[in-house]
Amino acid sequence: MPAPANASAEEIRDVNERYHDIAARDYDAKWGIDFGDIGRDQTRQKLRKALGGAEPPRFERALEIGAGTGYFSLNLMQQDLIGELVATDISTGMLETLAGNAERLGLSDRVTTQHTDAERLPFEDGSFDLVFGHAVLHHIPNLDVAFREFLRVLRPGGTIAFCGEPSRNGDRLATVPKRLGTAVAPLWRRVVGAPARNGAGPHAGHEDEHEAEGHALEAVVDVHAFDPGDLRQLIAEAGFERIHLGGEELLANVWGWWLRSLEATAEPGRVPLRWRKFAFHSYIALQRLDVALLEPRLPAGLFYNLVLSARKPA
Ligand SMILES: C[S@@+](CC[C@H](N)C(=O)[O-])C[C@H]1O[C@@H](n2cnc3c(N)ncnc32)[C@H](O)[C@@H]1O
């Protein structure tokens, strides 16, 4: 849901920082972030789609924007598609979690973290082969400024690649499973035997103070949902060439939002393992169906997410 029209860029950045600092605590568990075979496979596939179907080359020095806990970059590094990573984010909480994940995966000697806003990158001109990100562009207030920064810090001939950006259509579509999930949640909790989360059910207690603040901030952090044509124009106006835009995930996202809306009403950690396994595997199966059947056939704007790449002129 886009931020209120009267929120200033400074407010949006401030809320993003606070919201994601809070979210960092249980971000990987909430979004089912995987650093094993599934995560590696998903991220390679996303990068491949962003590059227009080409098998990704190895990028020696890469800059990630809004790196979060490292889902995209650390999974790509595990496959040796990135040599050295500079992971940036406006949230120090997220970067701390990313550093912990890098350590656990044995990647920390090739990873540097830097707390910064995407619109003001503290790096020299031409210092990266790849500038990339996942699910971040829609949080950035002045995207024209950010894309010009991406161009500046790329070497001539360098690449940008972004995935997981909500399309306007997808954003509208997601409201249906979200509403439906919330409506049938009491019945679902009874069937699977999951107790209502504090604040979600008839016997609601008190929400944890941090969570309550997180929910209040949620409405402000999402600034954009994209029309593919507008996004293409923005990238071209920043000075990029060879722009590719594609769509990904339709069935998987409708299903995923429905699952998340159900699970959000249950006490965290009390959703039975059998359900969590079912949810995870059914989501992955639909993702595969999207890849095999829908993504090659339907226009980008119909999908929930947009993927893109472009080049800085050599
Ligand atoms: C939805 S999360 C995605 C995190 C990670 N890329 C992933 O896919 O799991 C968006 C991330 O963008 C960061 N972010 C939001 N606004 C930003 C900005 N203006 N500059 C840099 N990072 C920002 C947030 O702190 C958060 O970590």
Ligand as a Chemical Component Dictionary entry (heavy atoms), coordinates in Angstrom:
data_LIG
# 
_chem_comp.id                   LIG 
_chem_comp.type                 NON-POLYMER 
_chem_comp.pdbx_formal_charge   0 
_chem_comp.three_letter_code    LIG 
# 
loop_
_chem_comp_atom.comp_id 
_chem_comp_atom.atom_id 
_chem_comp_atom.alt_atom_id 
_chem_comp_atom.type_symbol 
_chem_comp_atom.charge 
_chem_comp_atom.model_Cartn_x 
_chem_comp_atom.model_Cartn_y 
_chem_comp_atom.model_Cartn_z 
_chem_comp_atom.pdbx_ordinal 
LIG C1  C1  C 0  11.654 -5.220 1.775  1  
LIG S1  S1  S 1  13.246 -5.029 2.445  2  
LIG C2  C2  C 0  14.193 -6.073 1.339  3  
LIG C3  C3  C 0  15.483 -6.520 1.970  4  
LIG C4  C4  C 0  16.299 -7.473 1.114  5  
LIG N1  N1  N 0  16.763 -6.854 -0.093 6  
LIG C5  C5  C 0  15.492 -8.713 0.807  7  
LIG O1  O1  O 0  15.110 -8.913 -0.349 8  
LIG O2  O2  O -1 15.218 -9.492 1.722  9  
LIG C6  C6  C 0  13.704 -3.418 1.910  10 
LIG C7  C7  C 0  15.055 -2.952 2.445  11 
LIG O3  O3  O 0  15.334 -1.659 1.880  12 
LIG C8  C8  C 0  15.861 -0.815 2.891  13 
LIG N2  N2  N 0  15.588 0.582  2.522  14 
LIG C9  C9  C 0  14.408 1.244  2.583  15 
LIG N3  N3  N 0  14.551 2.506  2.144  16 
LIG C10 C10 C 0  15.844 2.653  1.792  17 
LIG C11 C11 C 0  16.607 3.731  1.275  18 
LIG N4  N4  N 0  16.065 4.928  1.017  19 
LIG N5  N5  N 0  17.914 3.528  1.032  20 
LIG C12 C12 C 0  18.483 2.313  1.290  21 
LIG N6  N6  N 0  17.822 1.269  1.781  22 
LIG C13 C13 C 0  16.522 1.427  2.037  23 
LIG C14 C14 C 0  15.156 -1.280 4.147  24 
LIG O4  O4  O 0  15.820 -0.892 5.315  25 
LIG C15 C15 C 0  15.097 -2.787 3.950  26 
LIG O5  O5  O 0  16.220 -3.449 4.473  27 
# 
loop_
_chem_comp_bond.comp_id 
_chem_comp_bond.atom_id_1 
_chem_comp_bond.atom_id_2 
_chem_comp_bond.value_order 
_chem_comp_bond.pdbx_ordinal 
LIG C1  S1  SING 1  
LIG S1  C2  SING 2  
LIG S1  C6  SING 3  
LIG C2  C3  SING 4  
LIG C3  C4  SING 5  
LIG C4  N1  SING 6  
LIG C4  C5  SING 7  
LIG C5  O1  DOUB 8  
LIG C5  O2  SING 9  
LIG C6  C7  SING 10 
LIG C7  O3  SING 11 
LIG C7  C15 SING 12 
LIG O3  C8  SING 13 
LIG C8  N2  SING 14 
LIG C8  C14 SING 15 
LIG N2  C9  SING 16 
LIG N2  C13 SING 17 
LIG C9  N3  DOUB 18 
LIG N3  C10 SING 19 
LIG C10 C11 SING 20 
LIG C10 C13 DOUB 21 
LIG C11 N4  SING 22 
LIG C11 N5  DOUB 23 
LIG N5  C12 SING 24 
LIG C12 N6  DOUB 25 
LIG N6  C13 SING 26 
LIG C14 O4  SING 27 
LIG C14 C15 SING 28 
LIG C15 O5  SING 29 
# 
